[in-house]
Amino acid sequence: MHPLLHPLLHNFKSEIHSAHEAARWATVRRPERACDRALTGTARLWLRKLPSRRRPLRLCVDHPRVANRIAWCWHDTLLSSQLLEDLLLDRRGGRRGFGAATLRELKRLQDFNASQRVESGPAGLWATVTRRVGWGARVF
């Protein structure tokens, strides 16, 4: 084989694989609806409640369907944690993935979700109070 053709064939095979994967996921994924192309009222309310530095604006513009899903799950600690983890980890293999800015926003959301849930729970709240007041590990 000619040395110049090898990279071209590799790219061609890669494009065929990508097209095949897209077709396969199209059969598995729920068909797109009109509401997937814009933020829902639930997502808009969720965004307003987030601290301004934690708002995933790039995600909302580029992937409103994903933002809507996160907003819908946000009230459930375990579900939102699992969803964010699934979005950040490629368990299926071959995913196209998010852009760098969107990945940073998802990671910030994951960190915020973890810290807000710990500090708002009964044990986490007490640990936060003792840490901030400086009582350490004293038992009363």
Stockholm file with secondary structure:
# STOCKHOLM 1.0

chainA/1-140         MHPLLHPLLHNFKSEIHSAHEAARWATVRRPERACDRALTGTARLWLRKLPSRRRPLRLCVDHPRVANRIAWCWHDTLLSSQLLEDLLLDRRGGRRGFGAATLRELKRLQDFNASQRVESGPAGLWATVTRRVGWGARVF
#=GR chainA/1-140 SS CCTTHHHHHHHHHHHHHHHHHHHHHHHHSCCCCGGGGSCCHHHHHHHHHSCGGGCCHHHHHHCHHHHHHHHHHTTSHHHHHHHHHHHHSCSSSCCCCCCHHHHHHHHHHHHHHHHHHHHHSHHHHHHHHHHHHTCTTCCC
#=GC SS_cons         CCTTHHHHHHHHHHHHHHHHHHHHHHHHSCCCCGGGGSCCHHHHHHHHHSCGGGCCHHHHHHCHHHHHHHHHHTTSHHHHHHHHHHHHSCSSSCCCCCCHHHHHHHHHHHHHHHHHHHHHSHHHHHHHHHHHHTCTTCCC
//
